[in-house]
Every structure is written in C-alpha cells, then in structure tokens.
Amino acid sequence: MSTSARDTSPTTRQSTRRASVAGLLGTAIEGYDFAVYAYLVVFIAPLFFPAENRAIGILAALLALGAGFLARPLGGIYFGRMGDRYGRRFTLVVTITIMGTATFLMGLLPTYDSIGIMAPILLVLLRFVQGFSVGGELMGAATFVTEHSSQKNYGFLSAIVPFGNALGGALAPGVVGIVTLFVADDLMGAWGWRIPLLLSLPLTVLVVVLRRRLHESPEFGNLARRRDTTAATPVAEVLKHHRRALLQVIGLATAVMFIGLFALSYIPLDMQFAGGRSAGEAARYASIAMFCAMPCQLLMGRTVDRFGRYRVQLVMFCASAAAVFPLLYVIGNADRLGVLAPITYVLFVCIAATVSIPAFGAFTALFPTHVRYTGAAIGFGIGSVMGSGFGPFLSSLSAEVSGTRYAPGFLFVGIAVIGLLTTWSTRPRSHTATARTDGDAPTLVDN
C-alpha cells in the first residue's frame, strides 16, 4: 500500500469503523446466502430434482451447489475490473445487491411440478449468479476494509472479512434449525424451505443502505484523483505484470480454502462413518466449532499485527499439518476416547479457521492499489474452485481408493506444504516498489 496515500488521505476512526461494519455485515450476508442452500438440500432436492432414487436427487442438488464455486473466478474478473476502474464502494453495493436478489428469487422459484425442467435450470442459474457475485464480494470487501487500515491494525482489519464470512456460515444452519422448530417437516418440504431464503432480502437492504453511506477508500480515492495512474485494463495488467503475485494468491487461497472445507465438510462425514456419530451430532459439533473459531480469528488478527503476516502464516500451516493425523486418530477411536473427540475437533476447526487470517492480509497486500481488487479477486476465485470446489471430493476419493481413512491426512499435509512454499515465496525482500508484504509493516515491495 502506498505511503503517499496515507499522507494525503488519512483514515479516521469513524470511517474505519464504518468500513469495518459494512464489510463484516456484507460478508456475513454473503456467507449466509451461499451456505443456507446446503442446509436446505434435503428439502429442495425432491422438489427440483425428482428421482426414484432419493440419493440421486440429492447428488443433483449438490451439483447445483458446486455451480456457485465454478462461477467465482468469472465474478472475480468482472467485478475486479469494475472495482479498480470505478471504485470499491460502488462495486460492493452492486455485488451485495446481486447476491441478495438471487437468494430471494430462489425462495420464490416454482418447483418441478409447476414448470418442469425449467425449475432446476433456474435454480442452477441462480446458484451461478450467487457464485458470480461472491467472486467480487469477498476480495472487494477485503480490499475496501484493509485500505482503511494503518500500520497498527492491518492484521486485525484483515480478519474482519473471514470473520464475517464465518459468522454468516454459522448463522445459516441456525436459521434453518429455528425454522424447523416452528414448521413441521411435511410443511418444510412444501413451503417452509423458502423462509430462510426470503429472509435474505431485508438483510441485504440493510447492508446496501450502510454501504451507500460510505465514502470511497482513502487509497482508491487518492488514486482516482491521479487519473493517469488508474489501470485502463486491470485484468490484462495483472496477467502481464503481476503473474507472480497472482500465482501466490492462487496457491494461498487453494491451501486455506482446502483446509477450511476439510474441517467443516469432510471431517463431519468422517465423524459419522468412522466415529459412529449421527448426522445431527456432527452438524452440532461443526456449528459449535465455528462459533468457537470466530473469536480466535479476531485474536489471530491481533497476532498478525504483533508478529507479522509472513511468520504467523508459516506457523499456522505447520500447526494445521501437525494436527490432522491426531484428529483422524481420535475420531476413529471415539468410542473409547469419548468427549476427547469433539474437543479435538473444535480445536482443529479453530486452527483451520485462523489459517486464513494472515492469508487474507496477503491477498490484498501483494498487488498495487490500481489492480489490487482485480488481482486479489481473480486469484482467490481460482483458488476457491481448486480448494473448496474439489477439496472435500478429493479427500473422500483418496480414502475410497486407498482403503485407509488416513489417506486424506496425507493429502491435507501436501496441501499445507503448498501453502508453506507459497508463503515462503512472499517473504519480505526489498522496500522498493508498490505493495505491502507484511502485516507489521505497510512497506513497499517489488512483486
């Protein structure tokens, strides 16, 4: 980040606080919108993907879930360019509006019995639109918030976006659970599934109002006043001049997204098949673990401010790799280890969730201001597909093919090593160019 931007556009506590709240709430809504579908699949599948075999219908509904991940890189390209050309605030108003509208429309969709094959087509299309908007929302919010930061709070503000995303992901099963308390199962299958989706509208309106009242980030505002420094074609410039930084973001995003989804998607399944837990128990453990991890994320942000992004990232990748085999062992022996299994799982989720905090600082720090949104959004979008879209599937496949439930652990360690090597490649080198490299020093580094 540019020190000149700091000098000409000082951030105030009030503007930083407003940016943080708007970023947190926006990513929380995004996390809720994207995750709530997964918890409604059992109700949605027979309505939109009718099949004689119930499992086939659910698999088809899960394919619609995957469409959202595939759309993220496209959203990163489109909204990244918009954010670097026309401003972060404007683009974030657009992304959250599209996201909330798509979720609301999903709640209004007619089912297969009403309009036939168009029902699943429209559902997949709206999931694609959701993923498209997420491709611009997460890194846009991260860029906007961190561009309000100072040397002392860069790490903490970098934690705001993943914290908000985790909050939305934790709220989604909670809202579905509350609705099922008041709506009987047969009615949930008839119309109750629509309620959690329709609730997105008032939440989206609230965030849009908040974001419209914000000022542009100080760094982009300073850049916009020097119009000759704004990239005319930010996508082309990233691909031509910042390929190394782009590959670094892809590598980091793949690693942290794989680790996060391994903890929250694969391990709950392993709890059921190897640990003898019911699906309800595994879901409750996952929800509890997510809520326990959120304060750890904020604490990790302060740790980044104290010790620096580079060092903390190395330690967290090592910690996650060291923890995975003990976790798999404890889960496999849950019948005799008892309460130790869920406790170990909660601790593992806390580690997995905090791995992403220094990475979110790197995503935006590796690019100069005029292409920061574009570079971070494209890299994160591609990494999300590789880590989140294929991670849980590859973990399950490795166990099935190898015949041992410890095989996903080796895959996990391999991904953590990729994260370590990528982090090592971002080590501080010289103070001579255009982007921050460490959370404890907003200095300029040639990437």
SVG drawing of the C-alpha trace seen along z (x, -y; Angstrom):
<svg xmlns="http://www.w3.org/2000/svg" viewBox="-48 -15 64 66">
<polyline fill="none" stroke="black" stroke-width="0.4" points="0.0,0.0 1.2,-3.4 2.6,-5.6 1.7,-8.7 -1.9,-7.6 -1.6,-7.5 -0.3,-11.0 -2.8,-12.6 -5.9,-10.6 -5.6,-9.9 -8.2,-7.4 -10.3,-8.5 -11.5,-6.1 -15.1,-6.8 -14.6,-5.9 -12.5,-2.9 -15.3,-1.7 -18.0,-2.2 -16.0,-0.4 -15.3,2.5 -19.0,2.8 -20.2,2.6 -17.5,5.2 -18.4,7.5 -22.1,7.4 -21.8,7.7 -19.6,10.8 -21.9,12.2 -24.9,11.9 -22.8,13.4 -21.7,16.3 -25.3,16.9 -26.7,16.7 -24.1,19.1 -24.3,21.6 -28.0,21.7 -28.7,23.7 -26.6,26.5 -28.7,26.9 -31.9,26.9 -30.8,29.5 -32.8,32.3 -36.0,30.3 -35.1,28.8 -33.8,31.9 -37.2,33.8 -38.9,30.5 -36.4,29.5 -34.6,32.8 -37.2,35.5 -35.8,39.0 -36.8,42.5 -33.6,42.8 -33.5,40.1 -29.7,40.2 -29.6,39.3 -31.8,36.3 -29.6,35.1 -26.5,35.5 -28.1,33.5 -28.9,30.7 -25.3,30.8 -24.2,30.2 -26.2,27.0 -24.2,26.1 -21.0,26.7 -22.1,24.3 -21.6,21.4 -17.9,22.2 -17.3,22.5 -18.7,19.0 -16.3,17.3 -13.4,16.8 -15.7,15.2 -17.1,12.9 -13.5,12.0 -12.6,10.9 -15.8,8.9 -16.1,7.2 -12.3,6.9 -12.1,4.7 -15.2,2.8 -13.7,2.2 -10.3,1.0 -12.0,-1.2 -15.0,-2.7 -14.3,-2.3 -14.6,0.3 -17.7,-1.2 -19.8,-1.3 -18.8,2.3 -19.6,3.6 -23.1,2.1 -23.6,4.0 -22.2,7.3 -24.3,7.5 -27.4,6.4 -27.0,9.2 -26.2,11.7 -29.3,10.9 -31.6,10.7 -30.5,14.1 -31.1,15.7 -34.5,14.0 -35.5,15.2 -34.5,18.7 -37.1,18.5 -39.8,17.6 -38.9,20.3 -41.7,22.6 -40.9,26.3 -40.6,29.1 -44.3,30.0 -45.2,26.4 -42.9,25.6 -41.0,28.9 -37.4,28.8 -37.2,25.0 -37.3,25.3 -33.9,27.0 -32.4,24.9 -33.4,21.7 -32.2,23.0 -28.7,23.7 -28.7,20.4 -29.4,18.5 -26.7,20.5 -24.3,19.5 -25.3,15.9 -24.7,16.2 -21.2,17.6 -20.6,14.8 -21.3,12.1 -19.2,13.9 -16.3,13.7 -16.4,10.0 -17.7,9.6 -15.1,11.3 -12.0,9.8 -13.8,6.5 -14.7,6.3 -11.2,7.3 -9.7,4.6 -12.1,1.9 -11.5,2.7 -7.8,3.0 -7.4,-0.2 -8.8,-1.9 -6.1,-0.3 -3.0,-1.6 0.3,0.0 -1.1,0.9 -4.4,2.6 -3.8,4.0 -3.9,7.6 -7.0,7.1 -8.9,5.5 -7.8,8.3 -9.6,10.6 -12.9,8.8 -13.9,10.4 -13.2,14.0 -14.8,13.4 -18.0,12.1 -18.0,14.9 -17.7,17.5 -20.5,15.7 -22.8,16.0 -21.9,19.6 -22.7,20.3 -26.0,18.4 -27.2,20.4 -27.8,23.7 -29.0,21.8 -31.8,20.1 -32.7,23.3 -32.8,25.1 -35.0,22.4 -37.5,22.5 -37.8,26.3 -38.7,25.9 -41.8,24.0 -42.6,25.6 -43.3,29.3 -41.2,31.5 -44.0,32.0 -44.6,28.2 -40.9,27.6 -40.9,29.7 -44.0,27.9 -43.1,24.2 -41.1,23.8 -37.8,24.2 -38.5,20.8 -38.4,18.8 -34.6,18.9 -34.0,17.8 -36.6,15.0 -35.0,13.6 -32.1,12.6 -34.0,9.6 -34.3,7.4 -30.7,8.2 -29.5,7.2 -31.4,4.0 -29.8,3.1 -26.3,3.7 -27.0,1.8 -28.1,-1.2 -25.0,-1.1 -22.6,-0.8 -24.2,-3.6 -23.4,-5.9 -19.8,-5.1 -17.0,-7.1 -14.6,-5.6 -11.5,-4.0 -8.7,-6.6 -6.2,-4.8 -8.5,-4.4 -9.8,-8.0 -6.2,-9.3 -5.6,-7.1 -8.8,-8.3 -7.6,-11.9 -4.5,-10.9 -6.4,-9.5 -3.3,-8.7 -2.4,-6.0 -5.7,-4.1 -5.3,-0.9 -7.3,-1.1 -7.3,2.7 -6.6,4.1 -7.1,7.8 -4.5,7.5 -2.1,5.7 -2.4,8.3 -1.7,11.1 1.2,9.2 2.9,7.5 1.7,9.3 1.7,13.0 3.9,13.9 1.6,12.3 -1.4,13.9 0.1,17.3 0.9,16.6 -2.7,15.7 -4.0,18.8 -1.6,21.0 -2.5,19.4 -6.3,19.4 -6.2,23.1 -4.4,24.1 -6.6,22.1 -9.9,22.9 -9.0,26.7 -8.1,26.6 -11.3,24.8 -13.6,27.1 -11.7,30.2 -12.5,29.2 -16.1,28.2 -17.2,30.6 -15.1,33.7 -14.4,34.3 -18.1,34.2 -18.7,37.0 -15.7,38.9 -17.3,38.5 -20.4,40.3 -18.8,43.1 -15.7,43.7 -16.7,42.2 -20.2,43.5 -21.8,40.1 -25.2,39.3 -25.6,36.6 -27.3,34.3 -24.4,34.7 -21.8,34.0 -23.7,30.9 -24.0,29.6 -20.3,30.1 -19.5,28.2 -21.7,25.3 -20.2,25.1 -16.7,25.3 -17.5,22.4 -18.7,20.2 -15.7,21.1 -13.4,20.3 -14.7,16.8 -13.1,15.0 -9.9,16.9 -10.0,15.3 -10.0,11.8 -7.3,12.8 -5.2,14.0 -5.6,10.6 -4.0,9.0 -1.3,11.7 -0.6,10.7 -0.3,7.1 2.2,8.1 4.4,10.6 3.8,10.0 1.8,11.8 4.7,13.9 5.8,15.5 2.3,16.2 1.3,17.8 4.2,20.2 3.4,21.2 -0.3,21.8 0.3,24.0 2.7,26.1 0.2,26.3 -2.6,27.5 -0.4,30.1 0.7,31.4 -2.9,31.6 -4.6,33.5 -3.4,37.1 -4.1,36.8 -7.6,35.6 -8.2,38.6 -6.9,41.0 -9.1,39.6 -12.2,39.6 -11.6,43.2 -11.3,44.2 -14.2,42.0 -15.9,45.0 -13.2,45.3 -11.9,41.7 -15.4,40.3 -15.6,36.5 -12.0,36.1 -13.2,36.5 -15.5,33.4 -13.0,31.4 -10.2,32.2 -12.4,31.4 -13.3,28.0 -9.6,27.2 -8.8,28.3 -11.5,26.1 -10.1,23.1 -6.7,23.8 -8.2,24.3 -10.2,21.1 -7.3,18.9 -5.0,20.2 -6.9,17.9 -6.4,14.7 -2.8,13.9 -3.7,15.1 -6.4,12.6 -3.9,9.9 -1.6,11.3 -4.4,11.4 -4.7,7.7 -1.1,6.8 0.5,8.5 -0.9,6.1 -0.5,2.3 -3.6,0.2 -4.6,-0.3 -5.0,3.5 -5.5,4.8 -9.2,5.6 -8.7,7.4 -5.7,9.4 -7.0,10.5 -10.4,11.4 -9.2,13.5 -6.6,15.3 -9.0,16.0 -11.7,17.1 -9.4,19.7 -8.1,20.9 -11.6,21.3 -12.5,23.6 -9.4,25.7 -9.6,25.8 -13.3,25.6 -14.8,27.0 -12.7,30.1 -11.2,30.4 -13.9,32.4 -14.4,34.6 -10.7,35.4 -10.5,36.2 -13.3,38.7 -11.9,40.1 -8.4,40.7 -9.9,42.6 -12.1,44.7 -9.3,45.5 -6.6,46.2 -8.8,48.1 -7.5,46.2 -9.2,43.3 -5.8,41.7 -5.2,41.1 -7.0,37.7 -4.5,36.7 -1.6,37.2 -3.5,35.1 -4.1,32.4 -0.4,32.3 0.5,32.0 -1.8,29.0 -0.3,27.4 3.1,27.8 1.9,26.0 0.7,23.2 4.1,23.2 6.0,22.9 3.7,20.2 4.1,18.2 7.9,18.6 7.8,17.1 6.1,14.0 8.9,13.4 9.9,9.7 12.7,8.8 13.2,5.1 11.4,1.9 11.3,0.6 8.0,0.9 4.3,0.9 2.6,3.3 2.7,4.3 4.1,7.6 3.9,7.9 1.1,7.2 3.5,5.4 4.9,3.0 3.0,1.3 6.2,1.1 6.5,1.3 7.8,4.4 8.5,5.4 6.4,8.4"/>
</svg>
